[in-house]
Amino acid sequence: MGQLTKIRTAKAKTRAPKVNKADLPLGKILAGDCVEEMRKLPDASVDLVFADPPYNLQLGGDLNRPDGSHVDAVTDDWDQFDSFTIYDNFTRDWLTECKRILKPDGALWVIGSYHNIYRVGAILQDLGFWILNDVVWRKTNPMPNFRGTRFTNAHETLLWCSQGEKSKYHFNYRAMKTLNDELQMRSDWTFPICSGAERLKDDEGNKAHPTQKPEALLYRVLLATTEKGDVVLDPFFGTGTTGAIAKRLGREWIGCEREASYRKVATARIEKELPLDESALTTMQSRKTQPRVAFGAVVEAGLLKPGTEIFDKKRRWKATVRADGSIECGKEVGSIHGVGKTIQNAPSCNGWTFWHYEAGGEVKPIDAARGLYLLAAED
Ligand SMILES: C[S@@+](CC[C@H](N)C(=O)[O-])C[C@H]1O[C@@H](n2cnc3c(N)ncnc32)[C@H](O)[C@@H]1O
Protein backbone atom coordinates (compact mmCIF):
# COMPACT_ATOMS: atom_id res chain seq x y z
CA MET A 1 0.00 0.00 0.00
CA GLY A 2 2.93 2.31 0.80
CA GLN A 3 4.01 2.00 -2.85
CA LEU A 4 0.58 2.98 -4.10
CA THR A 5 0.69 6.34 -2.37
CA LYS A 6 3.73 7.26 -4.44
CA ILE A 7 2.09 6.59 -7.77
CA ARG A 8 1.28 9.70 -9.70
CA THR A 9 -2.09 9.73 -11.37
CA ALA A 10 -3.01 11.65 -14.47
CA LYS A 11 -4.56 14.25 -12.18
CA ALA A 12 -1.90 14.61 -9.50
CA LYS A 13 1.53 15.07 -11.03
CA THR A 14 4.43 16.37 -8.96
CA ARG A 15 5.04 20.04 -9.66
CA ALA A 16 7.99 20.33 -12.02
CA PRO A 17 9.55 23.48 -13.42
CA LYS A 18 7.47 24.26 -16.49
CA VAL A 19 9.17 23.43 -19.78
CA ASN A 20 7.45 24.54 -22.92
CA LYS A 21 6.93 21.46 -25.08
CA ALA A 22 7.39 23.65 -28.15
CA ASP A 23 11.04 24.12 -27.09
CA LEU A 24 11.67 20.36 -27.33
CA PRO A 25 12.69 18.61 -30.56
CA LEU A 26 9.53 16.48 -30.54
CA GLY A 27 9.21 13.90 -33.31
CA LYS A 28 12.91 14.32 -34.24
CA ILE A 29 15.82 11.89 -34.37
CA LEU A 30 18.84 13.75 -33.01
CA ALA A 31 21.85 12.77 -35.11
CA GLY A 32 24.97 12.10 -33.06
CA ASP A 33 26.17 10.86 -29.74
CA CYS A 34 23.27 10.61 -27.29
CA VAL A 35 25.24 12.12 -24.39
CA GLU A 36 26.05 15.22 -26.44
CA GLU A 37 22.50 15.45 -27.79
CA MET A 38 20.84 15.04 -24.39
CA ARG A 39 23.10 17.78 -22.98
CA LYS A 40 21.28 20.21 -25.28
CA LEU A 41 17.88 19.39 -23.73
CA PRO A 42 16.43 21.31 -20.77
CA ASP A 43 16.28 19.92 -17.24
CA ALA A 44 13.12 18.09 -16.14
CA SER A 45 11.53 18.07 -19.58
CA VAL A 46 10.87 14.39 -20.34
CA ASP A 47 8.30 12.01 -18.84
CA LEU A 48 9.92 8.71 -19.76
CA VAL A 49 13.25 7.44 -21.06
CA PHE A 50 13.33 4.05 -22.73
CA ALA A 51 16.94 3.00 -23.32
CA ASP A 52 18.23 -0.01 -25.22
CA PRO A 53 21.96 0.68 -24.91
CA PRO A 54 24.84 -1.25 -26.47
CA TYR A 55 25.15 -4.67 -24.83
CA ASN A 56 28.94 -4.78 -24.92
CA LEU A 57 28.64 -8.41 -26.06
CA GLN A 58 32.39 -8.87 -26.47
CA LEU A 59 31.89 -11.43 -29.22
CA GLY A 60 35.19 -12.80 -30.43
CA GLY A 61 35.29 -14.09 -34.01
CA ASP A 62 32.52 -15.37 -36.25
CA LEU A 63 29.75 -17.58 -34.99
CA ASN A 64 28.50 -20.41 -37.22
CA ARG A 65 25.60 -22.86 -36.96
CA PRO A 66 26.33 -26.64 -36.94
CA ASP A 67 25.56 -26.67 -40.70
CA GLY A 68 28.31 -24.07 -41.22
CA SER A 69 25.99 -21.16 -42.00
CA HIS A 70 26.90 -17.81 -40.51
CA VAL A 71 25.01 -16.47 -37.46
CA ASP A 72 24.00 -12.84 -37.78
CA ALA A 73 25.18 -11.73 -34.32
CA VAL A 74 25.76 -8.24 -32.93
CA THR A 75 29.31 -7.48 -34.01
CA ASP A 76 28.77 -3.85 -34.98
CA ASP A 77 31.16 -1.06 -34.03
CA TRP A 78 28.54 0.58 -31.83
CA ASP A 79 28.69 -2.45 -29.54
CA GLN A 80 32.48 -2.43 -29.12
CA PHE A 81 34.10 -1.14 -25.93
CA ASP A 82 37.75 -1.78 -25.09
CA SER A 83 37.17 -2.47 -21.40
CA PHE A 84 34.50 -2.63 -18.73
CA THR A 85 35.81 0.69 -17.41
CA ILE A 86 35.17 2.40 -20.72
CA TYR A 87 31.69 0.84 -20.90
CA ASP A 88 30.94 1.92 -17.32
CA ASN A 89 32.08 5.51 -17.95
CA PHE A 90 29.89 5.70 -21.04
CA THR A 91 26.95 4.24 -19.08
CA ARG A 92 27.44 6.76 -16.27
CA ASP A 93 27.50 9.62 -18.77
CA TRP A 94 24.27 8.77 -20.56
CA LEU A 95 22.44 7.84 -17.34
CA THR A 96 23.50 11.16 -15.77
CA GLU A 97 21.90 13.02 -18.65
CA CYS A 98 18.75 10.90 -18.43
CA LYS A 99 18.46 11.75 -14.73
CA ARG A 100 18.79 15.46 -15.46
CA ILE A 101 16.28 15.64 -18.32
CA LEU A 102 13.66 13.47 -16.62
CA LYS A 103 10.88 15.23 -14.71
CA PRO A 104 10.86 14.57 -10.94
CA ASP A 105 8.05 12.05 -11.39
CA GLY A 106 9.45 10.70 -14.65
CA ALA A 107 10.76 7.18 -15.07
CA LEU A 108 13.49 5.25 -16.81
CA TRP A 109 13.38 1.87 -18.53
CA VAL A 110 16.60 0.14 -19.54
CA ILE A 111 16.73 -3.16 -21.37
CA GLY A 112 19.79 -5.35 -21.46
CA SER A 113 21.21 -8.84 -21.25
CA TYR A 114 23.48 -10.51 -18.71
CA HIS A 115 26.42 -8.89 -20.49
CA ASN A 116 25.50 -5.37 -19.38
CA ILE A 117 22.38 -5.17 -17.22
CA TYR A 118 24.16 -5.76 -13.89
CA ARG A 119 26.70 -3.00 -14.61
CA VAL A 120 23.96 -0.64 -15.80
CA GLY A 121 21.82 -1.50 -12.75
CA ALA A 122 24.59 -0.75 -10.25
CA ILE A 123 25.46 2.56 -11.94
CA LEU A 124 21.88 3.77 -12.09
CA GLN A 125 21.44 2.95 -8.41
CA ASP A 126 24.65 4.89 -7.65
CA LEU A 127 23.13 7.86 -9.48
CA GLY A 128 20.05 7.75 -7.26
CA PHE A 129 17.55 6.00 -9.52
CA TRP A 130 15.24 3.65 -7.65
CA ILE A 131 14.48 0.27 -9.22
CA LEU A 132 10.71 -0.37 -9.18
CA ASN A 133 10.76 -3.71 -10.97
CA ASP A 134 13.06 -5.87 -13.01
CA VAL A 135 10.96 -7.32 -15.77
CA VAL A 136 12.05 -10.44 -17.56
CA TRP A 137 11.26 -10.58 -21.25
CA ARG A 138 11.07 -14.28 -21.99
CA LYS A 139 11.66 -14.95 -25.68
CA THR A 140 9.41 -17.62 -27.19
CA ASN A 141 11.81 -18.11 -30.10
CA PRO A 142 15.33 -17.44 -28.82
CA MET A 143 18.45 -18.15 -30.81
CA PRO A 144 19.72 -21.62 -29.75
CA ASN A 145 23.11 -22.05 -28.14
CA PHE A 146 24.70 -23.45 -31.30
CA ARG A 147 27.77 -24.89 -29.65
CA GLY A 148 25.73 -26.65 -26.97
CA THR A 149 28.06 -25.40 -24.27
CA ARG A 150 25.59 -23.32 -22.24
CA PHE A 151 21.88 -22.91 -21.60
CA THR A 152 19.90 -21.25 -24.38
CA ASN A 153 19.99 -17.58 -23.60
CA ALA A 154 16.24 -17.02 -23.71
CA HIS A 155 15.53 -13.74 -21.94
CA GLU A 156 16.47 -10.10 -21.52
CA THR A 157 15.95 -7.97 -18.44
CA LEU A 158 14.27 -4.60 -18.21
CA LEU A 159 14.80 -2.30 -15.24
CA TRP A 160 11.99 0.13 -14.50
CA CYS A 161 13.16 2.96 -12.23
CA SER A 162 11.84 6.12 -10.66
CA GLN A 163 13.98 9.20 -10.07
CA GLY A 164 14.54 8.22 -6.43
CA GLU A 165 13.20 6.17 -3.55
CA LYS A 166 10.58 8.75 -2.60
CA SER A 167 9.75 9.93 -6.12
CA LYS A 168 6.33 9.61 -7.65
CA TYR A 169 6.00 7.71 -10.90
CA HIS A 170 3.25 6.74 -13.26
CA PHE A 171 1.71 3.27 -13.43
CA ASN A 172 -1.52 2.41 -15.24
CA TYR A 173 -2.25 -0.51 -12.96
CA ARG A 174 -5.85 -0.89 -14.10
CA ALA A 175 -5.01 -0.83 -17.80
CA MET A 176 -2.34 -3.50 -17.25
CA LYS A 177 -4.80 -5.72 -15.39
CA THR A 178 -7.33 -5.33 -18.20
CA LEU A 179 -4.65 -6.12 -20.78
CA ASN A 180 -3.94 -9.32 -18.83
CA ASP A 181 -7.51 -10.70 -18.73
CA GLU A 182 -8.25 -9.21 -15.30
CA LEU A 183 -5.19 -10.73 -13.66
CA GLN A 184 -2.58 -8.46 -12.07
CA MET A 185 0.19 -8.00 -14.67
CA ARG A 186 3.34 -9.88 -13.61
CA SER A 187 6.98 -9.02 -14.08
CA ASP A 188 7.65 -11.87 -16.53
CA TRP A 189 6.55 -11.01 -20.04
CA THR A 190 6.50 -13.45 -22.93
CA PHE A 191 6.96 -12.18 -26.47
CA PRO A 192 8.64 -13.56 -29.58
CA ILE A 193 11.75 -11.78 -30.83
CA CYS A 194 11.07 -9.43 -33.68
CA SER A 195 10.47 -11.43 -36.88
CA GLY A 196 8.20 -11.74 -39.93
CA ALA A 197 6.66 -8.61 -41.41
CA GLU A 198 7.65 -6.56 -38.36
CA ARG A 199 11.36 -7.13 -38.97
CA LEU A 200 12.70 -4.26 -41.06
CA LYS A 201 14.90 -5.16 -44.02
CA ASP A 202 17.43 -3.16 -46.02
CA ASP A 203 17.44 -2.92 -49.84
CA GLU A 204 19.28 -6.27 -50.08
CA GLY A 205 16.68 -8.01 -47.93
CA ASN A 206 19.00 -8.29 -44.90
CA LYS A 207 17.97 -7.30 -41.38
CA ALA A 208 18.10 -3.50 -41.19
CA HIS A 209 19.29 -3.70 -37.57
CA PRO A 210 20.63 -6.61 -35.49
CA THR A 211 18.69 -5.83 -32.30
CA GLN A 212 15.30 -4.44 -33.38
CA LYS A 213 12.95 -4.81 -30.40
CA PRO A 214 9.42 -6.23 -30.67
CA GLU A 215 6.68 -3.63 -30.92
CA ALA A 216 4.60 -5.50 -28.33
CA LEU A 217 7.30 -4.90 -25.73
CA LEU A 218 7.29 -1.13 -26.26
CA TYR A 219 3.50 -1.13 -26.45
CA ARG A 220 3.31 -2.60 -22.96
CA VAL A 221 5.99 -0.31 -21.53
CA LEU A 222 4.38 2.85 -22.90
CA LEU A 223 0.82 1.85 -22.07
CA ALA A 224 1.84 0.94 -18.53
CA THR A 225 3.97 3.94 -17.61
CA THR A 226 2.94 6.93 -19.72
CA GLU A 227 -0.17 8.93 -20.55
CA LYS A 228 -1.33 10.33 -23.85
CA GLY A 229 0.76 13.42 -24.69
CA ASP A 230 3.71 12.44 -22.45
CA VAL A 231 7.21 12.95 -23.85
CA VAL A 232 9.23 9.75 -24.34
CA LEU A 233 12.94 9.86 -25.17
CA ASP A 234 14.99 6.97 -26.52
CA PRO A 235 18.76 7.66 -26.49
CA PHE A 236 19.55 4.53 -28.56
CA PHE A 237 16.85 4.79 -31.19
CA GLY A 238 18.00 2.16 -33.70
CA THR A 239 15.08 1.42 -36.02
CA GLY A 240 12.81 3.69 -33.98
CA THR A 241 10.60 1.06 -32.33
CA THR A 242 10.00 3.47 -29.43
CA GLY A 243 9.07 6.32 -31.78
CA ALA A 244 6.72 4.17 -33.85
CA ILE A 245 4.81 2.90 -30.83
CA ALA A 246 4.80 6.33 -29.16
CA LYS A 247 3.22 7.79 -32.29
CA ARG A 248 0.69 4.95 -32.42
CA LEU A 249 -0.28 5.54 -28.80
CA GLY A 250 -0.48 9.34 -29.01
CA ARG A 251 2.73 9.99 -27.04
CA GLU A 252 5.38 12.52 -28.09
CA TRP A 253 8.84 11.15 -28.84
CA ILE A 254 12.48 12.20 -29.25
CA GLY A 255 15.21 9.83 -30.42
CA CYS A 256 19.02 9.91 -30.51
CA GLU A 257 20.88 7.74 -33.00
CA ARG A 258 24.39 8.16 -34.26
CA GLU A 259 24.21 5.86 -37.32
CA ALA A 260 22.74 7.53 -40.40
CA SER A 261 21.53 4.24 -41.92
CA TYR A 262 19.40 3.49 -38.83
CA ARG A 263 18.02 7.03 -38.76
CA LYS A 264 16.89 6.58 -42.36
CA VAL A 265 15.11 3.29 -41.59
CA ALA A 266 13.50 4.74 -38.46
CA THR A 267 12.29 7.89 -40.22
CA ALA A 268 10.60 5.91 -43.00
CA ARG A 269 9.06 3.53 -40.47
CA ILE A 270 7.60 6.25 -38.25
CA GLU A 271 6.25 8.20 -41.21
CA LYS A 272 4.16 5.14 -42.14
CA GLU A 273 2.87 4.65 -38.58
CA LEU A 274 -0.66 5.93 -37.96
CA PRO A 275 -1.77 7.23 -34.57
CA LEU A 276 -4.68 5.39 -33.01
CA ASP A 277 -8.03 7.15 -32.72
CA GLU A 278 -8.55 9.30 -29.64
CA SER A 279 -11.36 6.99 -28.46
CA ALA A 280 -9.24 3.85 -28.89
CA LEU A 281 -6.55 5.37 -26.70
CA THR A 282 -8.69 5.71 -23.60
CA THR A 283 -7.65 3.05 -21.12
CA MET A 284 -9.22 1.66 -17.97
CA GLN A 285 -8.51 3.98 -15.05
CA SER A 286 -7.75 2.90 -11.53
CA ARG A 287 -10.12 3.94 -8.74
CA LYS A 288 -7.50 6.47 -7.65
CA THR A 289 -7.92 8.42 -10.85
CA GLN A 290 -11.72 8.33 -10.71
CA PRO A 291 -13.61 10.96 -8.77
CA ARG A 292 -14.36 9.96 -5.17
CA VAL A 293 -17.99 9.06 -4.63
CA ALA A 294 -19.61 8.77 -1.22
CA PHE A 295 -22.05 5.90 -0.74
CA GLY A 296 -24.51 8.50 0.55
CA ALA A 297 -24.45 10.23 -2.85
CA VAL A 298 -25.47 6.96 -4.54
CA VAL A 299 -28.35 6.59 -2.05
CA GLU A 300 -29.31 10.24 -2.47
CA ALA A 301 -29.41 9.79 -6.26
CA GLY A 302 -31.91 6.94 -5.78
CA LEU A 303 -29.58 4.33 -7.28
CA LEU A 304 -29.82 2.28 -4.06
CA LYS A 305 -32.95 3.22 -2.16
CA PRO A 306 -33.05 3.44 1.64
CA GLY A 307 -34.37 0.10 2.90
CA THR A 308 -32.57 -1.91 0.19
CA GLU A 309 -31.06 -5.13 1.49
CA ILE A 310 -27.39 -5.61 0.72
CA PHE A 311 -25.32 -8.71 1.43
CA ASP A 312 -21.86 -10.19 0.95
CA LYS A 313 -21.21 -12.47 -2.03
CA LYS A 314 -21.68 -15.67 -0.04
CA ARG A 315 -24.70 -14.20 1.77
CA ARG A 316 -23.18 -14.74 5.21
CA TRP A 317 -24.23 -11.25 6.32
CA LYS A 318 -27.02 -8.94 5.26
CA ALA A 319 -27.53 -5.28 6.00
CA THR A 320 -30.07 -2.57 5.31
CA VAL A 321 -29.29 0.71 3.59
CA ARG A 322 -30.41 3.76 5.59
CA ALA A 323 -31.43 7.20 4.34
CA ASP A 324 -28.11 8.86 5.25
CA GLY A 325 -25.94 6.29 3.47
CA SER A 326 -25.13 4.35 6.62
CA ILE A 327 -25.96 0.65 6.81
CA GLU A 328 -27.29 -1.55 9.61
CA CYS A 329 -26.18 -5.14 10.05
CA GLY A 330 -27.54 -6.64 13.28
CA LYS A 331 -26.08 -4.53 16.04
CA GLU A 332 -23.50 -2.91 13.78
CA VAL A 333 -24.25 0.46 12.25
CA GLY A 334 -21.87 2.59 10.18
CA SER A 335 -20.37 3.05 6.74
CA ILE A 336 -20.28 0.29 4.12
CA HIS A 337 -16.55 -0.02 4.77
CA GLY A 338 -16.63 0.20 8.57
CA VAL A 339 -19.43 -2.34 9.07
CA GLY A 340 -17.81 -4.70 6.53
CA LYS A 341 -14.56 -4.46 8.42
CA THR A 342 -16.11 -5.03 11.87
CA ILE A 343 -18.28 -8.02 10.99
CA GLN A 344 -15.41 -9.81 9.27
CA ASN A 345 -12.97 -8.83 11.99
CA ALA A 346 -10.69 -7.72 9.15
CA PRO A 347 -8.05 -4.96 9.17
CA SER A 348 -9.93 -3.18 6.37
CA CYS A 349 -12.78 -3.68 3.94
CA ASN A 350 -13.67 -2.17 0.58
CA GLY A 351 -17.43 -1.88 1.07
CA TRP A 352 -17.99 -1.19 -2.63
CA THR A 353 -16.87 -4.68 -3.61
CA PHE A 354 -17.85 -6.50 -0.40
CA TRP A 355 -21.56 -5.62 -0.38
CA HIS A 356 -23.94 -6.75 -3.14
CA TYR A 357 -27.51 -6.06 -4.15
CA GLU A 358 -30.10 -7.55 -6.48
CA ALA A 359 -31.22 -5.68 -9.56
CA GLY A 360 -33.23 -7.09 -12.47
CA GLY A 361 -32.75 -10.64 -11.16
CA GLU A 362 -28.97 -10.20 -11.05
CA VAL A 363 -26.60 -9.98 -8.06
CA LYS A 364 -24.16 -7.09 -8.41
CA PRO A 365 -21.57 -5.46 -6.16
CA ILE A 366 -22.76 -2.06 -4.98
CA ASP A 367 -19.82 -0.74 -6.99
CA ALA A 368 -22.12 -1.19 -10.01
CA ALA A 369 -24.43 1.45 -8.53
CA ARG A 370 -21.41 3.73 -8.12
CA GLY A 371 -20.63 3.10 -11.82
CA LEU A 372 -24.17 4.20 -12.75
CA TYR A 373 -23.73 7.30 -10.62
CA LEU A 374 -20.45 8.17 -12.39
CA LEU A 375 -22.00 7.58 -15.81
CA ALA A 376 -24.90 9.87 -14.97
CA ALA A 377 -22.43 12.49 -13.73
CA GLU A 378 -20.59 12.41 -17.11
CA ASP A 379 -23.78 13.20 -19.12
C1 LIG B 1 20.56 -2.01 -29.02
S1 LIG B 1 20.38 -0.89 -30.33
C2 LIG B 1 18.75 -0.24 -30.15
C3 LIG B 1 17.72 -0.91 -31.02
C4 LIG B 1 16.33 -0.28 -30.94
N1 LIG B 1 15.78 -0.41 -29.64
C5 LIG B 1 15.38 -0.86 -31.97
O1 LIG B 1 14.33 -1.42 -31.60
O2 LIG B 1 15.68 -0.79 -33.15
C6 LIG B 1 21.41 0.41 -29.85
C7 LIG B 1 21.46 1.56 -30.85
O3 LIG B 1 22.16 2.63 -30.23
C8 LIG B 1 22.98 3.27 -31.18
N2 LIG B 1 24.07 3.90 -30.41
C9 LIG B 1 25.11 3.30 -29.80
N3 LIG B 1 25.86 4.18 -29.12
C10 LIG B 1 25.27 5.38 -29.30
C11 LIG B 1 25.55 6.69 -28.84
N4 LIG B 1 26.61 6.94 -28.08
N5 LIG B 1 24.74 7.69 -29.20
C12 LIG B 1 23.66 7.46 -30.00
N6 LIG B 1 23.35 6.24 -30.48
C13 LIG B 1 24.13 5.21 -30.13
C14 LIG B 1 23.44 2.18 -32.10
O4 LIG B 1 23.77 2.68 -33.38
C15 LIG B 1 22.21 1.26 -32.13
O5 LIG B 1 21.37 1.55 -33.21
The ligand as an SDF file (V2000), in Angstrom:
LIG
                    3D

 27 29  0  0  0  0  0  0  0  0999 V2000
   20.5630   -2.0110  -29.0220 C   0  0  0  0  0  0  0  0  0  0  0  0
   20.3820   -0.8950  -30.3310 S   0  0  0  0  0  0  0  0  0  0  0  0
   18.7470   -0.2410  -30.1460 C   0  0  0  0  0  0  0  0  0  0  0  0
   17.7200   -0.9050  -31.0230 C   0  0  0  0  0  0  0  0  0  0  0  0
   16.3320   -0.2790  -30.9450 C   0  0  0  0  0  0  0  0  0  0  0  0
   15.7760   -0.4070  -29.6380 N   0  0  0  0  0  0  0  0  0  0  0  0
   15.3790   -0.8650  -31.9700 C   0  0  0  0  0  0  0  0  0  0  0  0
   14.3290   -1.4160  -31.5950 O   0  0  0  0  0  0  0  0  0  0  0  0
   15.6790   -0.7850  -33.1520 O   0  0  0  0  0  0  0  0  0  0  0  0
   21.4110    0.4060  -29.8480 C   0  0  0  0  0  0  0  0  0  0  0  0
   21.4650    1.5560  -30.8470 C   0  0  0  0  0  0  0  0  0  0  0  0
   22.1560    2.6300  -30.2320 O   0  0  0  0  0  0  0  0  0  0  0  0
   22.9770    3.2710  -31.1840 C   0  0  0  0  0  0  0  0  0  0  0  0
   24.0730    3.9000  -30.4110 N   0  0  0  0  0  0  0  0  0  0  0  0
   25.1090    3.2960  -29.7960 C   0  0  0  0  0  0  0  0  0  0  0  0
   25.8570    4.1780  -29.1210 N   0  0  0  0  0  0  0  0  0  0  0  0
   25.2690    5.3850  -29.3000 C   0  0  0  0  0  0  0  0  0  0  0  0
   25.5520    6.6910  -28.8350 C   0  0  0  0  0  0  0  0  0  0  0  0
   26.6130    6.9430  -28.0780 N   0  0  0  0  0  0  0  0  0  0  0  0
   24.7360    7.6890  -29.1980 N   0  0  0  0  0  0  0  0  0  0  0  0
   23.6590    7.4560  -30.0040 C   0  0  0  0  0  0  0  0  0  0  0  0
   23.3460    6.2400  -30.4780 N   0  0  0  0  0  0  0  0  0  0  0  0
   24.1290    5.2140  -30.1330 C   0  0  0  0  0  0  0  0  0  0  0  0
   23.4380    2.1800  -32.0970 C   0  0  0  0  0  0  0  0  0  0  0  0
   23.7710    2.6800  -33.3840 O   0  0  0  0  0  0  0  0  0  0  0  0
   22.2090    1.2570  -32.1320 C   0  0  0  0  0  0  0  0  0  0  0  0
   21.3730    1.5500  -33.2120 O   0  0  0  0  0  0  0  0  0  0  0  0
  1  2  1  0
  2  3  1  0
  2 10  1  0
  3  4  1  0
  4  5  1  0
  5  6  1  0
  5  7  1  0
  7  8  2  0
  7  9  1  0
 10 11  1  0
 11 12  1  0
 11 26  1  0
 12 13  1  0
 13 14  1  0
 13 24  1  0
 14 15  1  0
 14 23  1  0
 15 16  2  0
 16 17  1  0
 17 18  1  0
 17 23  2  0
 18 19  1  0
 18 20  2  0
 20 21  1  0
 21 22  2  0
 22 23  1  0
 24 25  1  0
 24 26  1  0
 26 27  1  0
M  CHG  2   2   1   9  -1
M  END
$$$$
